[in-house]
Amino acid sequence: MRTSIYKSISDPKLFKEQLLFWSQQFREIIYLDSNYYPQKYSSYDCVLAVDAFTSIKTDCHNAFEDLKQYQQSTKDWLFGYLSYDLKNDIEHLQSANFDGLEFPDLYFFQPKKLFLLSGNQVEIQYLNMCDDEVELDFEEIVKIRKSRVEIEALVTIQQRIPKESYLEKVSKVLEHIHQGDIYEANFCMEFFAENATINPIDKFIKLNEISQPPFAVFFKNNNHFLLSATPERYLRKEGELIISQPIKGTAKRFLDTVEDEQSKTQLALDPKERSENIMITDLVRNDLSRTAQKGSVEVQELCKIYSFLQVHQMISTVTSKLDTQYSVVDVLKTTFPMGSMTGAPKISVMKIIEQLEETKRGLYSGAAGYFTPDGDFDFNVVIRSILYNQEKQYVSFSVGSAITSQSIPEKEYEECLLKAKAMREVLS
């Protein structure tokens, strides 16, 4: 079905840029960049998939069953995303908030052309119908020289929920916690710009440069763009092994080495941040147990501190072994949306945050990634991301924080502004 060709690359960093610029001619693009971040679970340094041969696009109704049929019938590489609002396919929930972006709830495509970069070697996989184009395309890619064109246009960022309203809403979340309705809630707010003209590739490159996360994504489906600098993995499958790496706990980076190390240590010892992380880790353990072989769910790392260019993060790693009676899509359906973006218990929290948030989350706090032909997969969590509807000229990014009984609304607001910093900087 596919022809594979291997090429040696003298300058992988330059080749990644060339791939990204070359890809812009296509209607469907997904570019995944690990930014060489040191991590235990990784297959490639960079992946580019372009030009849909087949695709699936749907709203939340029956979405996971449709995806399961598409994945099982295609048995090929599939790239795309799951939006947060697929929760409505899993539970009796709804999404009635304002949606300025209007992305489909689910979208995946089977690419004609695929590039898998590891070290100094790129594997090029083309569907047989277009494999005669490999050499010509490769020659074109390596001739590309960076030509970033900045569109100088005013992008006026607005905040959907003003500070006073945000503090009131967090206080309401705390009331639910103190009443025993929920233990923890991830409450989010949107920043947006209307009548905005941006150059998506330029904004993505800037965002990626200042963050350099392990799960960066440039995604395009015609007029819909995702520019993501997310540090978080949602779920990965390697054979029978399932890996989840929820993030809960954030601290500032400092230029001064001593101050930066203090910030890292304070995060590691902070009882509020640890309790946030442990609650979500427990939720993930429970989610994974639904499709796991008996006794196979394990916490490999608990509350470990990872450092990124913008922030320190507290990350736990939970693994399980998949019971053969379940399909790969079953694993996604029984763990979605990821606990780090909801809180606990999930269903109660999702009902409460739907009432208090003012924007439909859509792709934000969903997941982007891929399936391999043999049924493995890797998906990130869509945070620290800019979303753009080019046709509507609507730009959006959202941020959130975990509210627990120990939360102070002012501090949660400050955490949101810290998380918004990179996207603001890129768009301003």
VOPAGU-2260 file (C-alpha; in pm, 1 decimal, decimal comma):
REM VOPAGU-2260
SITE   aa  ch    i         X         Y         Z
SITE  MET   A    0       0,0       0,0       0,0
SITE  ARG   A    1     294,4     234,0      74,2
SITE  THR   A    2     641,3     265,2     -70,0
SITE  SER   A    3     916,6     340,8     183,9
SITE  ILE   A    4    1239,1     520,3      94,0
SITE  TYR   A    5    1517,8     620,4     336,8
SITE  LYS   A    6    1735,7     929,1     302,2
SITE  SER   A    7    2030,7    1053,5     508,5
SITE  ILE   A    8    2001,6    1414,2     623,4
SITE  SER   A    9    2312,0    1623,7     693,9
SITE  ASP   A   10    2129,2    1895,7     890,6
SITE  PRO   A   11    1811,1    1759,0    1055,3
SITE  LYS   A   12    1718,0    2094,4    1212,9
SITE  LEU   A   13    1725,5    2268,9     874,0
SITE  PHE   A   14    1540,7    1976,0     713,5
SITE  LYS   A   15    1258,0    2011,7     966,9
SITE  GLU   A   16    1212,3    2376,5     865,0
SITE  GLN   A   17    1225,7    2282,6     496,7
SITE  LEU   A   18     957,8    2016,7     548,7
SITE  LEU   A   19     731,8    2264,7     724,7
SITE  PHE   A   20     762,7    2531,1     453,9
SITE  TRP   A   21     725,8    2276,5     171,6
SITE  SER   A   22     406,2    2141,7     331,7
SITE  GLN   A   23     219,8    2474,1     304,6
SITE  GLN   A   24     103,1    2398,4     -50,2
SITE  PHE   A   25    -133,7    2126,6      77,8
SITE  ARG   A   26    -490,3    2155,8     207,6
SITE  GLU   A   27    -428,2    1903,6     490,3
SITE  ILE   A   28    -110,4    1919,7     700,4
SITE  ILE   A   29       4,2    1787,9    1033,6
SITE  TYR   A   30     358,7    1856,1    1150,1
SITE  LEU   A   31     467,3    1707,1    1485,0
SITE  ASP   A   32     794,4    1818,3    1646,1
SITE  SER   A   33     950,2    1673,6    1963,9
SITE  ASN   A   34    1209,8    1954,2    1971,5
SITE  TYR   A   35    1463,6    1691,4    2081,1
SITE  TYR   A   36    1320,4    1706,2    2432,7
SITE  PRO   A   37    1468,1    1416,3    2635,0
SITE  GLN   A   38    1187,5    1169,4    2697,4
SITE  LYS   A   39    1157,1     796,7    2757,2
SITE  TYR   A   40     861,9     735,5    2526,0
SITE  SER   A   41     928,4     864,9    2175,7
SITE  SER   A   42     933,2     724,3    1821,8
SITE  TYR   A   43    1044,5    1014,8    1601,9
SITE  ASP   A   44    1210,4    1355,8    1625,1
SITE  CYS   A   45     963,2    1496,4    1374,0
SITE  VAL   A   46     669,8    1374,1    1163,0
SITE  LEU   A   47     503,4    1540,8     863,9
SITE  ALA   A   48     186,7    1406,7     701,1
SITE  VAL   A   49      18,8    1589,2     410,5
SITE  ASP   A   50    -247,5    1558,3     141,9
SITE  ALA   A   51    -553,7    1354,8     245,9
SITE  PHE   A   52    -635,7    1044,3      43,5
SITE  THR   A   53    -932,2     969,8     272,7
SITE  SER   A   54   -1064,9    1150,4     578,2
SITE  ILE   A   55   -1334,6    1148,7     845,9
SITE  LYS   A   56   -1501,7    1463,8     977,5
SITE  THR   A   57   -1792,5    1452,3    1219,2
SITE  ASP   A   58   -1973,4    1612,1    1510,8
SITE  CYS   A   59   -1983,9    1441,5    1850,4
SITE  HIS   A   60   -2278,5    1210,3    1771,4
SITE  ASN   A   61   -2150,3     851,2    1746,7
SITE  ALA   A   62   -1802,2     992,2    1684,8
SITE  PHE   A   63   -1595,3     723,0    1857,4
SITE  GLU   A   64   -1779,8     441,0    1679,1
SITE  ASP   A   65   -1726,6     616,7    1344,4
SITE  LEU   A   66   -1357,5     659,9    1426,0
SITE  LYS   A   67   -1327,2     293,9    1526,8
SITE  GLN   A   68   -1474,0     179,9    1193,2
SITE  TYR   A   69   -1250,7     421,4    1000,0
SITE  GLN   A   70    -935,9     310,8    1184,8
SITE  GLN   A   71   -1013,7     -62,3    1152,8
SITE  SER   A   72   -1108,4     -44,5     783,9
SITE  THR   A   73    -816,5     178,0     679,8
SITE  LYS   A   74    -537,1       5,5     877,1
SITE  ASP   A   75    -301,2     283,5     773,5
SITE  TRP   A   76    -144,2     596,0     919,4
SITE  LEU   A   77    -418,2     833,7    1037,0
SITE  PHE   A   78    -358,4    1185,9    1169,0
SITE  GLY   A   79    -600,3    1427,7    1330,1
SITE  TYR   A   80    -769,5    1538,0    1647,5
SITE  LEU   A   81   -1036,8    1472,1    1908,2
SITE  SER   A   82   -1210,1    1784,0    2043,3
SITE  TYR   A   83   -1306,5    1818,9    2409,4
SITE  ASP   A   84   -1675,9    1821,1    2315,5
SITE  LEU   A   85   -1665,0    1452,2    2222,8
SITE  LYS   A   86   -1752,1    1418,6    2592,4
SITE  ASN   A   87   -2110,4    1450,5    2466,6
SITE  ASP   A   88   -2072,4    1122,1    2274,9
SITE  ILE   A   89   -1955,4     941,1    2589,3
SITE  GLU   A   90   -2190,5    1085,7    2852,9
SITE  HIS   A   91   -2527,0    1266,3    2865,1
SITE  LEU   A   92   -2366,6    1609,9    2839,7
SITE  GLN   A   93   -2393,5    1912,8    2613,0
SITE  SER   A   94   -2185,5    2206,0    2488,1
SITE  ALA   A   95   -2401,4    2516,7    2463,7
SITE  ASN   A   96   -2138,4    2789,3    2507,1
SITE  PHE   A   97   -2025,2    3036,0    2239,5
SITE  ASP   A   98   -1807,6    2889,6    1961,2
SITE  GLY   A   99   -1614,3    3144,9    1757,2
SITE  LEU   A  100   -1390,5    2886,2    1587,7
SITE  GLU   A  101   -1640,7    2632,2    1446,4
SITE  PHE   A  102   -1400,3    2339,2    1407,2
SITE  PRO   A  103   -1550,2    1992,2    1348,1
SITE  ASP   A  104   -1562,6    1788,5    1671,1
SITE  LEU   A  105   -1347,9    1513,5    1519,1
SITE  TYR   A  106   -1122,3    1509,4    1215,1
SITE  PHE   A  107    -870,1    1251,5    1089,0
SITE  PHE   A  108    -707,0    1198,1     751,5
SITE  GLN   A  109    -506,5     928,5     575,3
SITE  PRO   A  110    -208,4    1108,1     418,1
SITE  LYS   A  111     -77,3    1037,7      70,8
SITE  LYS   A  112     268,1    1160,1     177,0
SITE  LEU   A  113     445,7    1095,5     506,4
SITE  PHE   A  114     790,8    1184,3     646,1
SITE  LEU   A  115     931,0    1027,5     965,5
SITE  LEU   A  116    1255,5    1185,0    1090,4
SITE  SER   A  117    1481,6    1011,0    1344,6
SITE  GLY   A  118    1830,8    1146,2    1398,9
SITE  ASN   A  119    1996,3    1191,4    1059,6
SITE  GLN   A  120    1761,0     960,2     872,9
SITE  VAL   A  121    1419,6    1032,1     723,8
SITE  GLU   A  122    1181,5     755,7     620,5
SITE  ILE   A  123     953,4     871,5     338,8
SITE  GLN   A  124     630,9     673,4     299,4
SITE  TYR   A  125     408,5     750,7      -0,8
SITE  LEU   A  126      90,7     570,8    -101,5
SITE  ASN   A  127     170,5     362,4    -409,7
SITE  MET   A  128     -57,1     581,1    -621,9
SITE  CYS   A  129     191,7     870,6    -589,7
SITE  ASP   A  130     524,3     700,1    -508,7
SITE  ASP   A  131     675,5     822,3    -837,1
SITE  GLU   A  132     675,8    1172,9    -684,6
SITE  VAL   A  133     912,6    1091,4    -395,5
SITE  GLU   A  134    1244,2    1188,8    -557,7
SITE  LEU   A  135    1103,3    1505,5    -713,0
SITE  ASP   A  136     948,8    1614,4    -382,4
SITE  PHE   A  137    1268,0    1540,0    -188,6
SITE  GLU   A  138    1475,3    1750,1    -428,3
SITE  GLU   A  139    1224,6    2033,2    -391,6
SITE  ILE   A  140    1231,2    2012,3      -9,0
SITE  VAL   A  141    1610,7    2029,2      30,2
SITE  LYS   A  142    1632,1    2331,2    -202,6
SITE  ILE   A  143    1397,9    2539,1      13,4
SITE  ARG   A  144    1549,8    2833,8     192,2
SITE  LYS   A  145    1370,0    2991,4     486,0
SITE  SER   A  146    1154,3    3279,9     371,4
SITE  ARG   A  147     938,8    3392,0     661,6
SITE  VAL   A  148     699,0    3667,4     565,3
SITE  GLU   A  149     556,7    3862,8     856,3
SITE  ILE   A  150     208,4    4001,6     797,6
SITE  GLU   A  151     206,1    4322,6     998,6
SITE  ALA   A  152    -152,5    4342,2    1114,4
SITE  LEU   A  153    -303,0    4461,3    1439,6
SITE  VAL   A  154    -426,3    4170,8    1652,1
SITE  THR   A  155    -617,3    4305,0    1950,0
SITE  ILE   A  156    -642,0    4032,6    2212,5
SITE  GLN   A  157    -953,2    4040,8    2431,5
SITE  GLN   A  158   -1021,2    3842,9    2747,1
SITE  ARG   A  159   -1354,6    3658,9    2742,6
SITE  ILE   A  160   -1394,5    3659,0    3123,4
SITE  PRO   A  161   -1283,7    3981,5    3300,1
SITE  LYS   A  162   -1076,4    3943,5    3617,7
SITE  GLU   A  163   -1358,2    4022,2    3864,3
SITE  SER   A  164   -1590,9    3776,9    3691,8
SITE  TYR   A  165   -1314,1    3513,8    3687,1
SITE  LEU   A  166   -1262,4    3550,2    4064,2
SITE  GLU   A  167   -1639,9    3515,1    4123,2
SITE  LYS   A  168   -1657,3    3202,2    3906,4
SITE  VAL   A  169   -1361,8    3040,1    4085,7
SITE  SER   A  170   -1534,6    3116,7    4417,1
SITE  LYS   A  171   -1841,1    2928,8    4284,9
SITE  VAL   A  172   -1620,0    2631,5    4194,6
SITE  LEU   A  173   -1483,1    2641,4    4550,6
SITE  GLU   A  174   -1840,3    2635,4    4686,2
SITE  HIS   A  175   -1903,2    2312,4    4491,7
SITE  ILE   A  176   -1581,2    2166,5    4634,2
SITE  HIS   A  177   -1668,9    2262,6    4991,9
SITE  GLN   A  178   -2018,4    2116,8    4947,5
SITE  GLY   A  179   -1859,3    1786,9    4841,4
SITE  ASP   A  180   -1994,1    1793,0    4481,8
SITE  ILE   A  181   -1641,4    1766,6    4334,9
SITE  TYR   A  182   -1278,4    1743,1    4451,2
SITE  GLU   A  183   -1103,1    1937,0    4176,2
SITE  ALA   A  184   -1204,6    2128,9    3862,6
SITE  ASN   A  185   -1000,7    2258,4    3571,6
SITE  PHE   A  186   -1159,1    2595,6    3501,2
SITE  CYS   A  187   -1065,2    2766,4    3172,2
SITE  MET   A  188   -1106,9    3101,9    3002,0
SITE  GLU   A  189   -1057,4    3221,9    2646,1
SITE  PHE   A  190    -850,5    3501,8    2496,9
SITE  PHE   A  191    -954,9    3595,1    2143,1
SITE  ALA   A  192    -924,5    3838,3    1853,5
SITE  GLU   A  193   -1182,3    3914,8    1584,6
SITE  ASN   A  194   -1111,7    4037,2    1230,0
SITE  ALA   A  195    -760,4    3899,6    1274,2
SITE  THR   A  196    -524,1    3821,5     988,8
SITE  ILE   A  197    -221,6    3619,1    1095,9
SITE  ASN   A  198      42,2    3415,7     915,6
SITE  PRO   A  199      -8,2    3071,2    1076,7
SITE  ILE   A  200     333,0    2927,0     990,2
SITE  ASP   A  201     513,2    3234,2    1121,4
SITE  LYS   A  202     315,7    3232,0    1446,6
SITE  PHE   A  203     376,4    2858,7    1493,2
SITE  ILE   A  204     752,3    2895,2    1443,1
SITE  LYS   A  205     765,5    3178,8    1697,4
SITE  LEU   A  206     554,4    2986,4    1950,6
SITE  ASN   A  207     765,1    2673,2    1906,9
SITE  GLU   A  208    1091,6    2867,8    1939,5
SITE  ILE   A  209    1000,4    3027,9    2271,0
SITE  SER   A  210     857,8    2706,4    2421,0
SITE  GLN   A  211    1034,9    2410,4    2250,3
SITE  PRO   A  212     790,8    2154,0    2395,2
SITE  PRO   A  213     799,1    1777,7    2328,2
SITE  PHE   A  214     456,7    1765,3    2157,6
SITE  ALA   A  215     445,7    2069,2    1925,7
SITE  VAL   A  216     191,5    2059,7    1641,4
SITE  PHE   A  217     123,0    2260,0    1328,2
SITE  PHE   A  218    -212,8    2139,3    1194,8
SITE  LYS   A  219    -408,3    2265,1     896,1
SITE  ASN   A  220    -739,3    2148,0     755,2
SITE  ASN   A  221    -820,6    2398,2     481,9
SITE  ASN   A  222    -907,2    2714,5     682,0
SITE  HIS   A  223    -872,3    2563,3    1029,6
SITE  PHE   A  224    -534,1    2587,5    1203,0
SITE  LEU   A  225    -390,0    2454,3    1528,7
SITE  LEU   A  226     -55,0    2601,9    1638,1
SITE  SER   A  227      42,0    2411,5    1950,2
SITE  ALA   A  228     334,0    2426,6    2192,7
SITE  THR   A  229     194,2    2174,1    2436,5
SITE  PRO   A  230     421,1    1999,6    2687,9
SITE  GLU   A  231     163,9    1732,3    2777,9
SITE  ARG   A  232     108,3    1380,5    2649,4
SITE  TYR   A  233    -246,1    1248,3    2677,5
SITE  LEU   A  234    -203,9     884,7    2577,7
SITE  ARG   A  235      39,7     663,7    2390,4
SITE  LYS   A  236      16,7     297,3    2286,2
SITE  GLU   A  237     324,1      81,3    2220,5
SITE  GLY   A  238     211,2    -276,1    2152,0
SITE  GLU   A  239       7,2    -370,8    2459,3
SITE  LEU   A  240     159,0     -92,4    2673,3
SITE  ILE   A  241     -54,7     221,2    2735,5
SITE  ILE   A  242     116,4     534,1    2872,6
SITE  SER   A  243     -51,5     843,9    3018,6
SITE  GLN   A  244     143,2    1147,2    3147,5
SITE  PRO   A  245     -90,6    1399,2    3313,4
SITE  ILE   A  246      41,4    1744,2    3408,1
SITE  LYS   A  247     -81,1    1919,1    3720,9
SITE  GLY   A  248     138,7    2176,5    3890,7
SITE  THR   A  249     306,9    2482,1    3736,0
SITE  ALA   A  250     584,6    2717,6    3850,8
SITE  LYS   A  251     770,5    3011,6    3694,3
SITE  ARG   A  252    1114,2    2989,1    3534,1
SITE  PHE   A  253    1376,8    3247,4    3634,8
SITE  LEU   A  254    1692,4    3365,6    3459,7
SITE  ASP   A  255    1883,7    3350,7    3787,1
SITE  THR   A  256    1994,5    2988,8    3840,8
SITE  VAL   A  257    1950,8    2992,3    4218,9
SITE  GLU   A  258    1605,7    3152,2    4196,6
SITE  ASP   A  259    1503,5    2905,6    3923,9
SITE  GLU   A  260    1614,8    2606,9    4132,9
SITE  GLN   A  261    1421,2    2744,5    4431,3
SITE  SER   A  262    1108,4    2772,5    4216,7
SITE  LYS   A  263    1152,5    2411,0    4106,4
SITE  THR   A  264    1202,4    2289,8    4465,7
SITE  GLN   A  265     902,4    2486,6    4592,3
SITE  LEU   A  266     685,5    2326,4    4322,7
SITE  ALA   A  267     804,6    1976,6    4418,0
SITE  LEU   A  268     719,2    2036,3    4785,1
SITE  ASP   A  269     399,7    2243,3    4742,2
SITE  PRO   A  270     116,6    2048,3    4914,2
SITE  LYS   A  271    -155,2    2207,7    4696,8
SITE  GLU   A  272      23,2    2127,1    4368,5
SITE  ARG   A  273     100,5    1771,3    4484,8
SITE  SER   A  274    -260,8    1709,9    4589,9
SITE  GLU   A  275    -379,6    1837,6    4247,3
SITE  ASN   A  276    -146,4    1598,8    4069,9
SITE  ILE   A  277    -220,2    1298,7    4293,1
SITE  MET   A  278    -597,7    1340,2    4249,5
SITE  ILE   A  279    -564,0    1339,6    3870,4
SITE  THR   A  280    -314,3    1052,3    3876,2
SITE  ASP   A  281    -570,9     849,7    4070,6
SITE  LEU   A  282    -838,2     940,8    3813,8
SITE  VAL   A  283    -606,6     829,6    3529,4
SITE  ARG   A  284    -537,2     500,1    3708,7
SITE  ASN   A  285    -909,9     440,6    3729,4
SITE  ASP   A  286    -965,2     534,3    3361,9
SITE  LEU   A  287    -688,2     304,7    3238,2
SITE  SER   A  288    -815,2      14,1    3451,3
SITE  ARG   A  289   -1131,1       1,3    3236,8
SITE  THR   A  290    -940,4    -148,0    2940,3
SITE  ALA   A  291    -638,9    -293,7    3123,6
SITE  GLN   A  292    -525,3    -647,5    3189,7
SITE  LYS   A  293    -598,9    -726,4    3554,7
SITE  GLY   A  294    -337,0    -585,3    3790,5
SITE  SER   A  295    -138,0    -413,3    3513,0
SITE  VAL   A  296    -200,1     -45,8    3603,6
SITE  GLU   A  297     112,5     109,4    3756,0
SITE  VAL   A  298     229,6     457,8    3852,7
SITE  GLN   A  299     582,8     475,8    3709,9
SITE  GLU   A  300     650,2     834,9    3824,7
SITE  LEU   A  301     455,9    1041,8    4076,2
SITE  CYS   A  302     482,4    1422,2    4086,0
SITE  LYS   A  303     814,3    1438,9    3900,8
SITE  ILE   A  304     931,9    1789,5    3802,6
SITE  TYR   A  305    1009,1    1853,2    3434,7
SITE  SER   A  306    1150,0    2186,2    3316,4
SITE  PHE   A  307    1049,8    2364,1    2995,6
SITE  LEU   A  308    1161,0    2700,8    2858,2
SITE  GLN   A  309     856,5    2886,6    2993,8
SITE  VAL   A  310     765,9    2693,7    3311,1
SITE  HIS   A  311     843,6    2403,1    3544,5
SITE  GLN   A  312     572,0    2134,7    3542,0
SITE  MET   A  313     477,1    1849,4    3774,7
SITE  ILE   A  314     412,7    1533,7    3572,4
SITE  SER   A  315     312,7    1180,3    3668,2
SITE  THR   A  316     344,7     874,8    3443,8
SITE  VAL   A  317      83,4     597,7    3461,5
SITE  THR   A  318      97,1     279,1    3250,9
SITE  SER   A  319    -121,9     -22,6    3186,6
SITE  LYS   A  320    -133,3    -325,5    2957,2
SITE  LEU   A  321    -426,4    -339,6    2715,9
SITE  ASP   A  322    -670,5    -628,0    2749,4
SITE  THR   A  323    -708,1    -786,1    2403,1
SITE  GLN   A  324   -1088,3    -770,0    2416,0
SITE  TYR   A  325   -1069,8    -389,9    2369,3
SITE  SER   A  326    -992,2    -194,7    2052,9
SITE  VAL   A  327    -744,3      92,8    2034,3
SITE  VAL   A  328   -1030,3     342,6    2003,4
SITE  ASP   A  329   -1191,6     192,6    2316,4
SITE  VAL   A  330    -885,3     308,9    2513,4
SITE  LEU   A  331    -938,3     665,1    2392,8
SITE  LYS   A  332   -1312,1     659,6    2455,6
SITE  THR   A  333   -1281,2     527,5    2813,9
SITE  THR   A  334   -1018,8     788,0    2912,5
SITE  PHE   A  335   -1152,0    1093,9    2726,1
SITE  PRO   A  336   -1151,2    1381,4    2800,3
SITE  MET   A  337    -822,5    1354,1    2988,5
SITE  GLY   A  338    -854,3    1404,2    3363,5
SITE  SER   A  339    -594,4    1680,5    3373,3
SITE  MET   A  340    -836,3    1901,0    3173,2
SITE  THR   A  341   -1153,5    1813,1    3363,6
SITE  GLY   A  342   -1094,3    1737,4    3729,9
SITE  ALA   A  343   -1263,8    1479,9    3950,7
SITE  PRO   A  344   -1511,5    1321,7    3951,4
SITE  LYS   A  345   -1525,8    1376,2    3577,7
SITE  ILE   A  346   -1896,1    1389,5    3493,6
SITE  SER   A  347   -1992,6    1618,8    3783,0
SITE  VAL   A  348   -1703,2    1850,8    3702,4
SITE  MET   A  349   -1784,9    1867,8    3330,9
SITE  LYS   A  350   -2142,4    1972,4    3410,3
SITE  ILE   A  351   -2026,3    2246,8    3647,9
SITE  ILE   A  352   -1754,7    2391,0    3423,0
SITE  GLU   A  353   -1995,8    2393,5    3127,4
SITE  GLN   A  354   -2218,8    2625,0    3331,7
SITE  LEU   A  355   -1937,0    2854,7    3445,7
SITE  GLU   A  356   -1713,5    2874,0    3137,7
SITE  GLU   A  357   -1826,2    3109,8    2861,9
SITE  THR   A  358   -1670,2    2945,3    2555,0
SITE  LYS   A  359   -1708,8    2606,4    2393,4
SITE  ARG   A  360   -1368,0    2445,1    2442,0
SITE  GLY   A  361   -1364,2    2267,4    2106,1
SITE  LEU   A  362   -1015,2    2152,1    2013,5
SITE  TYR   A  363    -864,5    2325,5    2317,8
SITE  SER   A  364    -817,2    2058,3    2588,8
SITE  GLY   A  365    -882,0    1792,2    2327,4
SITE  ALA   A  366    -602,9    1585,2    2170,2
SITE  ALA   A  367    -403,3    1579,2    1845,9
SITE  GLY   A  368    -191,1    1292,9    1718,0
SITE  TYR   A  369    -187,2     977,8    1508,6
SITE  PHE   A  370    -254,9     606,8    1466,5
SITE  THR   A  371       3,0     376,3    1306,0
SITE  PRO   A  372     -95,5      97,3    1061,8
SITE  ASP   A  373     -43,1    -167,8    1332,9
SITE  GLY   A  374    -272,0       8,1    1582,0
SITE  ASP   A  375     -28,3     200,3    1800,7
SITE  PHE   A  376     -98,0     567,6    1867,7
SITE  ASP   A  377      35,5     884,0    2031,2
SITE  PHE   A  378    -176,8    1185,9    2129,6
SITE  ASN   A  379     -94,2    1510,8    2306,6
SITE  VAL   A  380    -318,0    1737,5    2515,3
SITE  VAL   A  381    -408,0    2055,2    2325,6
SITE  ILE   A  382    -296,4    2328,1    2567,4
SITE  ARG   A  383     -58,8    2626,3    2520,0
SITE  SER   A  384    -206,9    2648,5    2171,0
SITE  ILE   A  385    -338,4    2907,8    1925,7
SITE  LEU   A  386    -646,3    2818,0    1720,3
SITE  TYR   A  387    -735,2    3008,4    1403,9
SITE  ASN   A  388   -1031,4    3005,9    1169,2
SITE  GLN   A  389    -882,3    3183,5     867,0
SITE  GLU   A  390   -1215,0    3220,3     688,1
SITE  LYS   A  391   -1383,7    3383,7     989,4
SITE  GLN   A  392   -1061,8    3569,3    1085,6
SITE  TYR   A  393   -1107,2    3449,7    1442,5
SITE  VAL   A  394    -805,0    3375,8    1664,0
SITE  SER   A  395    -837,0    3208,4    2001,7
SITE  PHE   A  396    -630,7    3063,1    2281,6
SITE  SER   A  397    -750,1    2940,3    2618,9
SITE  VAL   A  398    -583,1    2872,8    2951,5
SITE  GLY   A  399    -695,7    2710,9    3273,8
SITE  SER   A  400    -590,3    2600,8    3618,5
SITE  ALA   A  401    -691,5    2333,0    3863,1
SITE  ILE   A  402    -916,6    2453,5    4143,9
SITE  THR   A  403    -894,2    2255,5    4469,2
SITE  SER   A  404   -1007,2    2326,9    4827,0
SITE  GLN   A  405    -673,9    2503,6    4888,2
SITE  SER   A  406    -705,7    2735,4    4586,5
SITE  ILE   A  407    -684,7    3112,7    4624,1
SITE  PRO   A  408    -875,3    3273,6    4331,0
SITE  GLU   A  409    -615,7    3553,3    4284,3
SITE  LYS   A  410    -332,7    3298,8    4256,1
SITE  GLU   A  411    -530,3    3087,9    4008,1
SITE  TYR   A  412    -579,2    3401,4    3798,0
SITE  GLU   A  413    -204,7    3470,5    3807,5
SITE  GLU   A  414    -133,8    3110,6    3698,5
SITE  CYS   A  415    -365,7    3155,8    3399,3
SITE  LEU   A  416    -182,9    3474,4    3296,0
SITE  LEU   A  417     151,5    3291,3    3327,1
SITE  LYS   A  418      25,2    3016,4    3095,5
SITE  ALA   A  419    -111,2    3276,8    2850,7
SITE  LYS   A  420     220,3    3461,2    2830,0
SITE  ALA   A  421     373,8    3273,7    2533,6
SITE  MET   A  422      60,1    3291,9    2314,1
SITE  ARG   A  423      11,8    3661,4    2396,6
SITE  GLU   A  424     373,9    3733,1    2308,3
SITE  VAL   A  425     344,8    3554,4    1974,8
SITE  LEU   A  426      24,2    3731,6    1872,9
SITE  SER   A  427     101,8    4081,1    2000,8
